[in-house]
Amino acid sequence: MRRTPFYNLHVESGGTLCPWQGMEISSHFGSILDEHRSLNEGLGVFDLGYRSFFRLDGPGSTPLLDRAFAQSVGMLSVGGLCQRILLQPDGLVADLVTVCREADNTWLLVLQDSNASWLPELLHGISTDGEYYLEDLSKQYAWAGLAGTRVREFLSCASPEAEALGCGQKTEVLVSGVAVHLWRLKNNYFQMACQPELLEKIIRSWWIAESQPVLCGFASYENWRLENGELRHGLELTRNATPFELGLDSMVELDRDYFPARDALVGMQHKDLEHLLVHFTLDATRIPRSQSPVFCGEEKVGVVCAGGFSPSVKCPMGSAWIRTANVDFDELKVELRRQRYDLRIKKFPLK
């Protein structure tokens, strides 16, 4: 299996290694709840080395992306970030992509799928005016995520330019003498990319500081993402889901010029949803696991995508696919170890 640039740190820090999408990463280093808490209340750093990273440029790049996504990107200013749904021609979701406009006709695309070898073919099938060039940068850059209430303070000490970076913006700065791409996705959430062989140097320089970040494993990172209501590739995001089933209606623009998936999306919009993704909490002590059945009365009506424990509201939480026909969403129960618990649908993030 492939290894990320964090591998030596994982081993030295006692991380429990596990496979994920063909890569060997650390599940956790200590208490998952303690790691999760650092991502909310302190400063946590986690491995994003499995992400796929592409550069798209050329005069045809912008119209191509406007047709590939469910929402236009043409109005994004240079240095700006956004998230967009990447669509298959039939209107189903391929991935949820972080998009950055690096220059007028140059775009950076970060996909959740660690093996996005299908992307060139998908883009090639979209007709557009003007040439474009797609370059896979996945092996040229290593990624780390930084989250918590102290992340801005920490970054500004390492690189004062980071203090001025606004939400939804990207810049290039020096951190510990290393040139990095710094992306600020949310108020207390940053992503950082640099040459793979230099990422370890940055992280090790932080570990000798007076105030050290907490190294967080994949399990605590995913738990944190679930609590924040983020859709995750291979869990909530599957390639047979529609934007409307995922609750992403606000990221779909059907009133703009033609794009390949538009007709399919219009057809979906005028049909009743057969399935719906929901987020929920449980008044229980057991954690909901993937594929746990969900019942309405005595009829199975869905399955759990993933679950965890929310430190913010101190109860189990999860996401689930529920069929909509003849279902009372106030009467749903999830079965865990032959016992059924009331499933309480909530709007995430829970904090």
PEQUI-V220218 format. One line per field, one symbol per residue. phi: phi as a letter, one per 40 degrees, with the letter a starting at -180 (. if undefined). psi: psi as a letter, one per 40 degrees, with the letter a starting at -180 (. if undefined). burial: 1 if it has 16 or more other ideal C-beta (glycine too) atoms within 10 Angstrom, else 0. Layout:
phi: ???
psi: ???
burial: ???
//
This chain:
phi: .cbcccdccdcccgcccacafgbcbccabacccccdccccbbabbacbccccbbbbahccccccccccccacbcccccgcbabbccbcdcgcccabbcbbccadbbbbbbbcccbccccdcccccbcacgcabbbcbdccbbbbbbahcbccdcccccadcccccccgbbabbcbfgbcbcbbbcbdbbbbbbacdcbcccccccccbccbccccbccccccccccccgccbcgbccbcbbcdcccgbdcbbbccbddadccccccccccbcccbacbbabbcabcccbdgccbbbgbbcbabccaaabcccbfacaabacbcccfbcccbcbbcbfgbbbccbcbccccc
psi: iiiieeddddddefihiiihfeihihdidbhdddddddddebhihihfeeihhihhiideddddddddieiiedehiheiiihihhiideeihdihhhhhhdidfhihhhidhegfeeddddddehhihiiihhhhedeeiiiiihiieeddddddddhddddehihfiiihihhfehhihhhhdadfhiihhahdeeddddddddeeidhiihhhiddddddddddefhhhhecdhieeiidddeffdeehheeaihideddddddddeiihdihhiiiiigieihhihehihihbehheaihdiiahhddefiiiaiihhidhfhheeeiihhhfeihihhhhihiid.
burial: 000111101100001010010010111111010111111101111111111111111001111111111111100100111111111100111111111111000111111111010010011001010001010001001111111101110110011001001001111010100101111110011111110101100110010000001111111111111111111010111100111111110011000000111101100100000011111111010011000101110000110111111110000111111110001000011101000010100001010
//
